[in-house]
Amino acid sequence: MSLPRVIAVLALSLMLALGPARAATEDEMMGFIVDNTISHIGHNFYYEFTDRLRATSRLDFNLVVNERPDARWGSLVSVEYEREVLYRRFLPPNTTQLKDEAVAAADLVKQLIIERKLQRMLQDTTDLERDEL
């Protein structure tokens, strides 16, 4: 057997050993936090939020930070994980406690993501796959 053929056989056997679930998770790129903020308040929240997440977690997930500014109430900021809103709060126009709010939001989102991953791992999928539930 030639060397390229041996390498191909080893690669195929490695792919089969890892299974399709492992290959599917490696295809998706992780660690993105998309910034859909508009105002100065939203940008500052995004900066503090991502700074805290990068400092405290491995970022093996993707998030979207959305903002809907309102002249009367401030800005409605939400954080989505896998198309599900994990955090939603009005940020007042004064930005004195913005850093504390962003740090608390990052800690809460990180904890909720860990809980969701644990639930997914412990879910009984003997009859149906996860996407069919």
Secondary structure, DSSP 8 states (H G I E B T S, - for coil): --HHHHHHHHHHHHHHHHHHHHHHHHHS----EEEE--SHHHHHHHHHHHHHHHHHS---S-EEEEEEEETTTEEEEEEEETTEEEEEEEE-S--TTHHHHHHHHHHHHHHHHHHHHHHHHHS--SSS-GGG-
